[in-house]
């Protein structure tokens, strides 16, 4: 490939990926299907169901046009290939053109099928029809969802491509191409997985992400998974009518302090271990008196005579959990993003130390 062709290919690939997965920069610039077609889509607050019927169809069509856009762009970026005349192009480019035309054609056919009978064939409308009373249709259920979505007490969280919305009656997950809907009174909720991350993508804070499986008692309603932060778990439980079960191996940390202790312990585990002299016997932790002391403060972050941290000469007297709680208690609750990088005094001799100086006892 020559330089213009390669440059356009890489640039278009980046654009296509960002247009499909829409990072925050694209949202801020308004380069999303929702913003570009806002006049036709209408308002989500005014008519939630109608908005997403159109949004999913428009998103499918716009994304299916991306290969065709690449081919048209290459007609200008690589004019010597004569791509504007398909008969003179190579077989590979002809195959790409066929695929680029076939995708939006198939998307248009599917969207036309969805839109017949006032969108009655759309997957969202078919799901709502399962909850409709015999004397009414899916539009009545849609009207109920629209009304509840407009209320300010709904629970809503998540990124645009995986939003979670819980109203008084419904549990919904809004994805790029689909909207999952289930009625609260008909679902079983189970926390199936938890993942601990030392830093959140949106802030310099530890975060625990929970995966909750939602299964309806009706086999016709497809089950789905939702993901949210453990700090939002309590608010979700308040909005739900049904209890949430947890898998046996899942531990939920609902407070920032719990998340910090988990991260504190994981960081200390990778620090160098401290070898206790054979003549020294470890005593119970003076903080909880429940477990033996298992950490020692040893300056390992920098050379002994440099930096703000100081050498601690105390013998091991604290367990890892109590040391983590002491470290957290000395932090500014309004600045949790600074906790991991801060320095605190030793609880016994007041020598300043950081997380890198906390060593497990061996």
C-alpha positions as CSV (number, residue, x, y, z in Angstrom):
1,X,0.0,0.0,0.0
2,X,1.2,3.5,-0.7
3,X,1.2,6.2,1.9
4,X,-2.2,7.9,1.2
5,X,-4.0,4.6,1.1
6,X,-2.4,3.4,4.4
7,X,-3.1,6.7,6.0
8,X,-6.7,6.7,5.0
9,X,-7.2,3.1,6.0
10,X,-5.8,3.7,9.5
11,X,-7.7,6.9,10.0
12,X,-11.0,5.3,8.9
13,X,-10.4,2.3,11.1
14,X,-10.0,4.5,14.1
15,X,-13.0,6.5,13.2
16,X,-15.2,3.4,12.6
17,X,-14.2,1.8,15.9
18,X,-14.8,5.1,17.8
19,X,-18.1,5.6,16.0
20,X,-19.3,2.1,17.0
21,X,-18.0,2.1,20.6
22,X,-18.3,5.9,21.1
23,X,-15.7,7.1,23.6
24,X,-16.3,10.1,25.7
25,X,-14.5,12.4,23.2
26,X,-17.0,11.4,20.5
27,X,-19.9,12.0,22.8
28,X,-18.6,15.4,23.6
29,X,-18.2,16.2,19.9
30,X,-21.7,15.0,19.1
31,X,-20.4,12.2,16.8
32,X,-23.1,9.7,17.8
33,X,-26.1,8.3,16.1
34,X,-28.3,9.7,18.8
35,X,-27.0,13.2,18.3
36,X,-26.8,13.2,14.5
37,X,-30.3,11.9,14.1
38,X,-31.8,13.6,17.2
39,X,-34.5,15.4,15.1
40,X,-35.9,12.1,13.8
41,X,-35.4,10.1,17.0
42,X,-37.2,12.5,19.3
43,X,-36.8,12.7,23.0
44,X,-36.0,9.7,25.2
45,X,-37.7,11.3,28.2
46,X,-40.9,12.0,26.3
47,X,-41.3,8.5,24.7
48,X,-38.7,6.0,25.9
49,X,-39.9,3.0,23.9
50,X,-40.5,4.9,20.6
51,X,-37.1,6.5,20.9
52,X,-35.3,3.2,21.3
53,X,-37.3,1.6,18.5
54,X,-36.0,4.2,16.2
55,X,-32.5,4.4,17.8
56,X,-31.7,0.7,17.4
57,X,-32.9,0.7,13.8
58,X,-30.9,3.9,13.0
59,X,-27.8,2.6,14.7
60,X,-27.9,-0.7,12.8
61,X,-28.3,1.1,9.5
62,X,-25.5,3.7,10.2
63,X,-23.1,1.0,11.3
64,X,-23.8,-1.2,8.3
65,X,-22.9,1.8,6.0
66,X,-19.3,2.0,7.4
67,X,-17.8,-0.5,4.9
68,X,-19.4,1.3,2.0
69,X,-18.0,4.6,3.4
70,X,-14.6,3.1,3.4
71,X,-14.9,2.0,-0.2
72,X,-16.1,5.4,-1.3
73,X,-13.3,7.1,0.6
74,X,-10.7,4.8,-1.0
75,X,-12.0,5.9,-4.5
76,X,-10.4,9.3,-3.7
77,X,-7.5,8.1,-1.5
78,X,-6.4,5.5,-4.1
79,X,-7.7,6.9,-7.4
80,X,-5.1,4.9,-9.4
81,X,-6.9,1.7,-8.4
82,X,-10.0,2.9,-10.4
83,X,-12.3,1.8,-7.7
84,X,-15.0,4.1,-9.0
85,X,-15.2,1.7,-11.9
86,X,-15.9,-1.7,-10.2
87,X,-15.3,-3.6,-13.4
88,X,-11.7,-2.5,-13.6
89,X,-11.0,-3.1,-9.9
90,X,-9.3,-6.2,-8.5
91,X,-11.4,-9.2,-7.3
92,X,-10.6,-8.3,-3.7
93,X,-12.1,-4.8,-4.1
94,X,-15.0,-6.1,-6.0
95,X,-15.7,-8.6,-3.1
96,X,-15.5,-5.7,-0.6
97,X,-17.9,-3.6,-2.7
98,X,-20.4,-6.5,-2.8
99,X,-20.1,-6.9,1.0
100,X,-20.4,-3.1,1.5
101,X,-23.6,-3.0,-0.5
102,X,-25.0,-6.2,0.9
103,X,-24.7,-5.1,4.6
104,X,-26.9,-1.9,4.4
105,X,-29.3,-3.8,2.0
106,X,-29.8,-6.5,4.6
107,X,-30.1,-3.9,7.3
108,X,-32.8,-2.0,5.4
109,X,-34.7,-5.2,4.8
110,X,-34.6,-6.0,8.5
111,X,-35.6,-2.5,9.5
112,X,-38.5,-2.5,7.1
113,X,-39.7,-5.8,8.6
114,X,-39.4,-4.3,12.1
115,X,-41.3,-1.2,11.2
116,X,-44.3,-2.9,9.8
117,X,-47.6,-2.7,11.8
118,X,-46.2,0.3,13.7
119,X,-43.0,-1.5,14.8
120,X,-44.9,-4.5,16.0
121,X,-42.1,-6.9,14.7
122,X,-39.3,-5.1,16.5
123,X,-37.6,-7.3,19.2
124,X,-38.4,-4.7,21.8
125,X,-42.1,-4.6,20.8
126,X,-42.3,-8.4,20.7
127,X,-40.9,-8.6,24.3
128,X,-43.4,-6.0,25.5
129,X,-46.2,-8.0,23.9
130,X,-45.4,-10.9,26.3
131,X,-46.4,-8.7,29.2
132,X,-49.6,-7.2,27.5
133,X,-53.0,-8.1,28.8
134,X,-55.3,-10.1,26.4
135,X,-57.5,-7.1,25.7
136,X,-54.6,-4.7,25.1
137,X,-51.4,-4.7,23.0
138,X,-47.7,-3.9,23.5
139,X,-48.4,-0.2,23.1
140,X,-50.1,-0.2,26.5
141,X,-47.0,-1.7,28.1
142,X,-44.9,0.8,26.3
143,X,-47.0,3.6,27.7
144,X,-46.5,2.3,31.2
145,X,-42.7,2.2,30.7
146,X,-42.7,5.7,29.3
147,X,-44.6,7.0,32.3
148,X,-42.2,5.3,34.8
149,X,-39.1,6.4,33.0
150,X,-40.1,10.0,33.3
151,X,-40.1,9.7,37.1
152,X,-37.1,11.1,38.9
153,X,-36.8,8.3,41.4
154,X,-35.7,5.7,38.8
155,X,-32.3,4.0,39.1
156,X,-30.1,4.6,36.2
157,X,-26.4,3.9,35.7
158,X,-23.8,2.7,33.2
159,X,-22.2,3.9,30.0
160,X,-24.3,4.7,26.9
161,X,-23.7,1.3,25.3
162,X,-24.7,-0.6,28.4
163,X,-27.1,1.4,30.5
164,X,-29.0,-0.1,33.4
165,X,-32.4,1.4,34.2
166,X,-34.7,0.2,37.0
167,X,-38.2,1.7,37.5
168,X,-40.9,0.7,39.9
169,X,-42.0,-2.2,37.7
170,X,-39.3,-2.8,35.1
171,X,-35.6,-3.8,34.9
172,X,-34.1,-2.6,31.6
173,X,-30.7,-2.8,29.9
174,X,-30.1,-0.5,27.0
175,X,-27.3,-1.7,24.6
176,X,-26.2,-0.5,21.2
177,X,-28.6,-2.6,19.1
178,X,-31.1,-3.9,21.7
179,X,-33.2,-3.0,24.8
180,X,-33.7,-5.9,27.2
181,X,-36.8,-5.6,29.4
182,X,-38.0,-7.7,32.3
183,X,-40.8,-7.2,34.8
184,X,-39.6,-7.0,38.4
185,X,-42.1,-9.4,39.9
186,X,-41.2,-12.1,37.3
187,X,-37.4,-12.1,37.6
188,X,-34.7,-13.9,39.6
189,X,-31.6,-11.9,40.2
190,X,-28.2,-13.5,41.0
191,X,-24.8,-11.9,41.5
192,X,-22.6,-14.2,39.4
193,X,-19.3,-12.4,39.4
194,X,-17.3,-9.6,41.0
195,X,-14.1,-8.1,39.6
196,X,-11.8,-5.9,41.6
197,X,-9.9,-3.1,39.7
198,X,-7.3,-1.0,41.4
199,X,-8.2,2.1,39.4
200,X,-11.6,3.0,37.8
201,X,-11.5,4.2,34.2
202,X,-13.3,7.4,35.3
203,X,-11.3,8.2,38.4
204,X,-8.2,7.3,40.4
205,X,-10.2,5.1,42.8
206,X,-10.5,1.4,43.3
207,X,-13.7,-0.1,42.0
208,X,-15.5,-3.4,42.2
209,X,-17.7,-4.3,39.3
210,X,-20.6,-6.7,39.9
211,X,-22.3,-8.9,37.2
212,X,-25.9,-9.6,38.0
213,X,-27.8,-12.2,35.9
214,X,-31.5,-11.4,35.4
215,X,-33.7,-14.3,34.4
216,X,-37.5,-14.1,33.9
217,X,-39.8,-17.0,35.0
218,X,-41.2,-16.8,31.5
219,X,-39.0,-18.8,29.1
220,X,-40.0,-16.5,26.2
221,X,-38.1,-13.6,27.8
222,X,-34.4,-13.8,27.1
223,X,-32.2,-13.5,30.2
224,X,-29.5,-10.9,30.3
225,X,-26.7,-9.6,32.5
226,X,-26.1,-6.2,33.9
227,X,-22.9,-4.7,35.3
228,X,-22.6,-2.0,37.9
229,X,-20.2,-0.8,40.6
230,X,-20.5,-2.3,44.1
231,X,-21.0,1.2,45.5
232,X,-24.3,1.4,43.5
233,X,-25.5,-2.0,44.7
234,X,-27.3,-0.7,47.8
235,X,-29.2,1.9,45.7
236,X,-30.2,-0.9,43.3
237,X,-31.5,-3.1,46.0
238,X,-33.7,-0.3,47.4
239,X,-35.3,0.0,44.0
240,X,-35.9,-3.7,43.4
241,X,-38.8,-5.6,44.7
242,X,-37.2,-9.0,44.4
243,X,-34.1,-10.1,46.5
244,X,-30.7,-10.5,44.9
245,X,-29.0,-13.8,45.5
246,X,-25.2,-14.1,45.5
247,X,-23.0,-16.9,44.3
248,X,-21.0,-18.6,47.0
249,X,-17.7,-17.2,45.9
250,X,-18.8,-13.5,45.5
251,X,-17.9,-10.9,48.1
252,X,-19.5,-7.5,47.7
253,X,-17.7,-4.4,49.0
254,X,-20.4,-1.7,49.1
255,X,-18.3,1.1,50.8
256,X,-15.3,2.9,49.5
257,X,-13.4,1.8,52.7
258,X,-14.0,-1.9,51.8
259,X,-12.7,-1.3,48.3
260,X,-9.6,0.5,49.6
261,X,-8.8,-2.3,52.1
262,X,-9.0,-4.8,49.3
263,X,-6.7,-2.8,47.1
264,X,-4.4,-2.0,50.0
265,X,-4.0,-5.7,50.7
266,X,-3.3,-6.6,47.0
267,X,-0.6,-3.9,46.7
268,X,1.1,-5.0,49.9
269,X,1.2,-8.6,48.7
270,X,3.6,-7.6,45.9
271,X,6.0,-5.7,48.2
272,X,9.2,-7.3,49.4
273,X,8.6,-9.6,52.4
274,X,10.2,-9.0,55.8
275,X,12.0,-11.9,57.5
276,X,11.5,-12.1,61.2
277,X,14.6,-13.2,63.3
278,X,14.2,-16.7,64.7
279,X,14.5,-15.3,68.2
280,X,11.6,-13.0,67.8
281,X,8.1,-14.2,68.5
282,X,5.1,-12.6,66.8
283,X,2.5,-11.3,69.2
284,X,-1.2,-10.7,68.6
285,X,-2.1,-7.5,66.6
286,X,-2.5,-4.6,69.1
287,X,-5.3,-3.2,66.9
288,X,-7.8,-6.2,67.0
289,X,-6.1,-8.7,69.3
290,X,-7.7,-11.4,67.0
291,X,-4.8,-12.4,64.7
292,X,-1.1,-12.3,64.9
293,X,0.9,-9.3,63.7
294,X,1.8,-10.0,60.1
295,X,3.2,-6.7,58.7
296,X,6.3,-4.6,59.3
297,X,7.1,-1.1,58.1
298,X,10.3,-1.1,56.1
299,X,11.3,1.8,53.9
300,X,11.6,0.3,50.4
301,X,10.1,3.0,48.3
302,X,13.4,5.0,48.1
303,X,16.9,5.1,49.4
304,X,17.1,5.4,53.3
305,X,18.2,9.0,53.3
306,X,15.9,10.3,50.5
307,X,12.2,11.2,50.1
308,X,9.5,12.0,52.7
309,X,9.2,8.4,54.0
310,X,11.1,7.5,57.1
311,X,12.5,4.3,58.5
312,X,10.3,2.7,61.2
313,X,12.1,0.7,63.9
314,X,9.1,-0.8,65.5
315,X,8.7,-4.6,65.7
316,X,5.8,-6.2,63.9
317,X,2.7,-5.3,66.0
318,X,-0.1,-4.9,63.5
319,X,-2.0,-7.2,61.1
320,X,-2.6,-6.2,57.5
321,X,-6.3,-5.4,58.0
322,X,-5.7,-3.1,60.9
323,X,-2.8,-1.4,59.2
324,X,-5.0,-0.8,56.2
325,X,-7.8,0.6,58.4
326,X,-5.2,2.9,60.1
327,X,-3.9,4.1,56.7
328,X,-7.5,4.8,55.5
329,X,-8.4,6.6,58.7
330,X,-5.7,9.2,58.1
331,X,-7.0,10.1,54.6
332,X,-9.1,13.1,53.5
333,X,-12.6,11.6,52.8
334,X,-13.2,14.4,50.3
335,X,-10.1,13.4,48.2
336,X,-10.2,9.6,47.8
337,X,-8.3,9.9,44.6
338,X,-5.1,10.7,46.6
339,X,-5.4,7.8,49.1
340,X,-3.1,5.3,47.3
341,X,-0.3,7.8,46.8
342,X,-0.4,9.4,50.3
343,X,1.9,9.0,53.3
344,X,0.8,8.6,56.9
345,X,2.6,8.3,60.3
346,X,3.3,4.9,61.8
347,X,0.5,4.3,64.5
348,X,3.2,3.7,67.1
349,X,6.4,5.8,66.4
350,X,4.9,8.3,63.9
351,X,7.5,7.7,61.2
352,X,5.9,8.5,57.9
353,X,5.4,5.7,55.4
354,X,3.6,4.9,52.1
355,X,2.0,1.7,50.9
356,X,5.3,0.6,49.3
357,X,6.8,0.5,52.8
358,X,4.3,-2.0,54.2
359,X,5.8,-5.5,54.1
360,X,4.3,-8.8,55.0
361,X,6.1,-10.8,57.6
362,X,7.7,-14.1,56.6
